[in-house]
Amino acid sequence: MKYEYWMASLYQINTNRRRQACELAGGVERLYHLQEKEVEKLHMFSENDLRVLCESRQHFDPDREWENLKKKKVRFLPFSHEEYPEKLREIYDPPYAIYVRGKLPDPAKKSVAVVGARACSEYGRSVARMLGRTLAEQQVQVISGMALGVDSAAHAGALTGGGDTFSILGNDCDICYPRSSENIYRNILDGHGGVISELAPGTKPLPHFFPMRNRIISAFSDVVVVVEAREKSGSLITADCALEQGKDIYAVPGRYQDALSAGCNRLIEQGAGILYDMESFLKNTNIVEQRKKKEWKPDKFLLEKEEKLVYGSLDLNPKFINSIIDETDLNLLTVLHALDMLKKKGLVQETFQNYFCKKL
């Protein structure tokens, strides 16, 4: 395994090329000990690949590195390992190996990826949280990338729903990135899912790693849902990977000329499914067996007349209190009292001072 660990560290080289080279050399250990000229004769590596491989052997001590890995709470699963996920084996460029903390997604259960903008709106955050919670309540595994915004909201929703959620990282799985997701990271590892990466412990979260991990997010998923995305967004890379892998893609529609909705609206134009109603989504995707399916309805409360007026004036986009007063024709004190009661009933949230929206 220690030589597999060495080969797994060479993520710059295509996985299939590495595997074929090991077969031609008679095993990964033999490849490690081959002279450079003998490696060249395999005719498997480009000049840059050959440089990466040969330089790595100068500073990678398999015994020392393997002992260091064993001290960490990380499972190492190379492609050859019996526990390596079948869903990853099936994609075009599978990771040579993965590193896991916590559990792996259960292949017998359905999985849905929920991805979207880091700098999302309150609307996007609310939708992602609702999606994560509802899917978890239906025993559907939620896959995402623990990034700020939509990803973290989807994980948080899944944890609230009491289900399993899995984060595919663009850095090593031994650290939490971003730090703002520390609570989510800890809760996932506390028996509620797993954290997975193809990058070895000690690998820093560099920008080019994040597009790489998107193919793994889609590979683990039966359906990919994009909540909010700009015209050029990393979430669209995940959607492209899902399309290549033959997965269903859904997008949450957004407002006309809203930059955060441009990517989703473009996906819909190109034929992605429209996620406008949770019950229809569950039915159309068949991700929940009929006998297990729970009817999904928003919570209902008995509201006073003024509360109904105030609640009816709100949507998922934050609204300034003066606008609420104008629309309801109620005075300030009545509106404040109604908002306070709605917040206590979990129907409304104050996103920032004097701005309110519905809470999913």
Salt bridges, closest charged atoms under 4 A:
ASP49 OD2 - ARG17 NH1 2.50
GLU55 OE1 - ARG51 NH1 3.44
ASP61 OD2 - ARG64 NH1 3.78
ASP63 OD1 - LYS2 NZ 2.51
GLU65 OE2 - ARG64 NH2 3.36
GLU67 OE2 - LYS70 NZ 3.08
GLU83 OE1 - ARG75 NH1 2.96
GLU86 OE1 - ARG89 NE 3.54
GLU122 OE1 - ARG125 NH1 3.30
GLU137 OE2 - ARG133 NE 3.92
ASP164 OD2 - LYS103 NZ 2.91
ASP174 OD2 - LYS72 NZ 3.59
ASP174 OD1 - ARG101 NH1 3.84
GLU182 OE1 - ARG179 NH1 3.41
GLU182 OE2 - ARG186 NE 2.88
GLU198 OE2 - ARG215 NH1 2.73
ASP222 OD1 - LYS87 NZ 3.50
GLU231 OE2 - ARG266 NE 3.12
ASP258 OD2 - ARG255 NH2 3.34
GLU269 OE1 - ARG266 NH1 2.94
GLU289 OE1 - ARG291 NH2 3.04
GLU295 OE2 - LYS297 NZ 3.01
GLU307 OE1 - LYS345 NZ 2.90
GLU327 OE1 - LYS319 NZ 3.18
ASP340 OD2 - LYS344 NZ 3.46
GLU350 OE1 - LYS343 NZ 3.49
